[in-house]
């Protein structure tokens, strides 16, 4: 979408309105200098494509006291819907729309994709541990945690105790959804986007 193009076509705008929770957006809204608009996106990414390095740099702005690089890479992989190694404006705004304005079931599907690193439709203990380690590294000492969650291992042990109903050391989507409804901190990573779009 929009390689070296400075304006969205009416068709592109209609597509974004149809596929996001931004149905009230106008061309003028999307052409403002706000970084979450098309014009702002092109200002930060003149090629119209956001790569992993740039995405990580953006995360660093939100988490200046931690190291968000690994977590940003995991999030990037979910945003990059077509798996071409870059995020275009449509992928960017669609992902932000789900994470900030989507229904709970959409947010849980998105979060499941985040934790399911290899895409095999299961979240293993190791995959969950990698994500939680990245979150802890990103937030650093900014968040005071209870003693039963003060290490990534303790947190993942607790999650699996509560979610893994059949005790097979992996979570299905259904187990993840049910467990997340009991423990909303599972999708807390999405709160970064609240109110952005």
Phi, psi and omega in degrees: 000122166070029177302119180056023178254129187269351180227149173278140176284162176303326178293318179295319178297315179299320179296316178296319179296323181287323189258007179223178174267029180248036186297341181267001180292145174246171176302319180298320178300314184285344182260007177289173181277359178303134182300340180268012176253168181300315180297317178295321178299315179293329178296317179280332183226079185305333179285347184084006181230133179257122179264175184300320182297315180292320178299317178297320178299319178297316178299323180300328178294326180279333183230066186290343183260000178235189178242098184272003189304311183292317179296319179300323178295318179296317179294317178307316183298331177279321177297322184284075188300323181268002175058037179262005177090000176220161177246123175268176185299319180298313178300318182298308186287326178295316179294316178298323180298314179294313186289334182258328185236357185292164175290161181305316181297325177290318178296320179292322177298316179297315180296321178301317178299323179297311183286332179276074189303318183271358175072023182269011177076016174224149172253115178275166176304315182295322178295314179299319180297318179299316180294314182295320176300318180295322178294315180297320179294324181290317184276342178056221182270012182293334185244126176272123185251151175296156186300333179276005178224016187280000170228155178302322181297316178297320180296314181291321175303315180296316179299312182292325175301320184276331187256325188281081186300320183267005175053042179258013176066025173207150182253131171279169177300317180298317178298318180298314181297311181298316179294323180292328177292331177277332183227085185296349179293345179300321181261015182300332179303335182284343185295342177303328186267353183305129176080002182283324178233000000 
